[in-house]
Amino acid sequence: MKVDILAFGVHPDDVELSASGTLLKQIEAGYKVVLCDLTRGELGSRGNAQLRMKEAEDARVLMGALDRVNLGMPDGFFQHSVENILEVVRVIRRFQPEIVLANALSDRHPDHGRAARLVAEACFYAGLLKIETSGVDDVLQEPWRPKALYHYIQDRNLKADFVRCFSSQFYHPDMEGPETPISGKSFLEFLYAKNKTYGRDIGADYAEAFQVSRIPGVNDLFDLI
């Protein structure tokens, strides 16, 4: 299946919290989107891996993404290794996206920056002919390099290069579990305020912000307006 956008998150809910508005708009415009989580988010202070898998699938259906893949890497302890890079390469070659979205380049949670580097390197290596990977039924995969990689901004208010269903981890009066930086009432208010700040720069009510690891090229200057 070839898609237009492949969105990676190290934890289930990373993509939804930082890029769901963008993806909903692209899906509404007819673009094909697939989501990929590196881990099951099993170290989350609230809920558990099974609940987060159900939430992730519910979110995929609600968003309208075509598929959701989970690579099952250990939450918190996944390594920047050849094995894990190749796991991501296989997903990129399987779906052949034009655009890849990935975690923030640096953030409060150390998994986010590490995942950003992992996906960025996999995007490059996926295009190398001499790196061989196998897909379904051990069929040799063709090399594929996405045209663009964009890193969505997460907890930290980083400088943006351009702007544009879960419950277990967030505030609910009846939810059991310890208090965390994202479980209080103020966290969703913070997200609204942050996206309102980014939106002000482009004359919109709200905007999601992204960073790039390389300068994007455009065919038409009006694409930047």
Summary of the structure (lengths in Angstrom):
residues: 225
radius of gyration: 17.3
end to end distance: 32.2
largest distance: 54.0
contacts: 714
relative contact order: 0.16
helix: 37%
strand: 16%
